[in-house]
């Protein structure tokens, strides 16, 4: 009996959430303790395959946004675990939009619009790491989960129109933030579509940033380790010039031991061997330093930073640094 009551309560909450196309943020704080006004607007946009996206997304407009200025737009993909029910990902993406993410804190602090998609990550196909946009996800060539990167772009274009209806205009390029799987998604997305991104901050990415080269030490680097097969997977060449220009803030906690390279949903055995041989088995400092050196050698506009005393997490210093990073981009004329 208790189970049925709990199920009813959960279903009632989710049904109410999903049936509301426009609501207000009801939480008192975001993930970094910043107060959220009760009149922040949170809009749920239904999936629209005709417009290019097969899943819903959330769009948050913070109170105090200056409608007289053309705004930057912040995007953070959902990192909502493994579950075969889209409703699970929807609930978690809503919380990520309103409080449970660094992106929600940035939205509150910088007063910029914030988009979070509701992408699935199925348990039945657990090796397809959609939330990190791994090789398995990139190889999906049919069905609802095909090319999530393009679906995200379609959501962003749709959100531009929604924001216009609210009297808000946004710049052509957008900002991306992410941590762990969503940080990896941001890094990989930027390598595929660098011409769209004004800057990214990504942390907790297993000390593996996609390398902007097709080979290293005479070893071919296929996506997501490198760029040798971009044309095969994405139908476009790697745009090295555009990628070099995108400001990137890439960070890890000194004590982070959450290594996706050890698991088959994160990387294949072939990819794992290449990572260990070329970049190192030890994430901090070996692997992270190696990735940084490749970025420096290839003149990528990047900053790599290790935070002392933390693991697979963020803290106030991370928040302050990410805010400073995005603020500099926003203030550039």
Helices and strands as residue ranges (DSSP letters): H 2-19, E 22-24, E 41-45, G 49-51, E 57-61, E 73-75, H 86-98, H 102-110, E 113-117, G 130-132, H 135-138, H 148-165, E 174-179, H 181-192, G 194-196, E 197-203, E 215-216, E 219-220, H 230-234, H 240-245, E 247-253, G 260-262, H 269-274, I 275-279, I 283-287, H 288-297, E 302-307, H 316-331
